[in-house]
Amino acid sequence: GHRRKNWKVRKFVLRDDPAYLHYYDPAGGDDPLGAIHLRGCVVTAVEDMPDTKKYDVDNILFEIITADEIHYYLQAASSAERTEWIKAIQTVSRTGK
């Protein structure tokens, strides 16, 4: 949703070698629609964002800022899942290749 004003459901696969978060159409297809390079990125929970209520009723957004300063906003399925994604991405951003 960082480049478009609408939100889409995507399937994400986190990899550490190389350090990427690939995203896919959940309806199928083996080829990723795109990838987020995670080496040196910053990932944080989003607690306050303009127009958040429109998208984030349960306060489960998080943001990835790449080393190239590209901002990605993602929404997890739950607060616990958001925490898991943030921890996993932080680990890969430090240790992944």
N, C-alpha and C positions, 0 to 999 in steps of 0.2 A: 503493500500500500504506500510506499514512500514516493513513488513516481506517479501514482494514480490516486484519484480521490475516492475510489471505491475499494473495498476490501475483498480479497479472494481467499478461499481455502486452498492451502498448499500442503503437500507432504514434504517434510524436511528430513534430510539425512546428514548427520554430523560426522565429519571425517577428520582424523588428525594427521594423516600423511597422504596428501598434503592437507593443510589446515583450512578446510572449506566447509561451508554449510550449503549443500546443494538442495534445490527445491524443485519439486515435480508437481504435475497435475495429478490430483488424487484419483481422477477417473481412469488413470492408466498411462502407459507409455514408459519406456525404459530410459529415455533420454531426458536429462534435467532441462528445465526451462531456464535455469540460471544458477548462479553460485555466488556466495558471499565469501570473499577471502578473509580469513579470521586472524591470520598472523599479525600480532600487534594491535588488534582491535580493542575497543572498550565496549563493554556490555553492562547495562544498568536497567533496573526496574524503572518504569515510568510512573511516577506518582502524580504528576500534575502536567497536563497537556491541554492546550486550548481545544475546545470541542471534544474533549475526552468522553463526556457523557454520551455523545452520539455513538461512539464505537466501543467504549470500555465500561459497561455497566458494572462489571465485577472487579475493576481495577487490576487487570491481568496483562497489561501491555509491558513490553520491554523494548529497549532500543539497542541496536548494534551500530557503533560508529567505527568504520574501517580505518586503516592507516591512511587511506586516501581521503578521509573525511567525508565519506558517503554515509548518510544516515538511513537506517532501515528500522522501521517500527513493526513489531510482530506482536500478535496476541496469542497467548497460551490458552489451553482449555480450562485451566484452574490455577489458583494461586500457588499450589504445591508444584504443579508442572512448570510454572514460570520460574520458580526458584531452582528447579532441577536444570532447566535449559540454561539459565544464567551461569550456574556453577560449571556445567559441562563446557559451555562456550568459553568461559574464563580460563579453564584449564587448557583447552585446545589452543587458545590464543597465545598462551605462554609457552607451551611445550610442543605444539604441533610444528610440522615442518613446512 
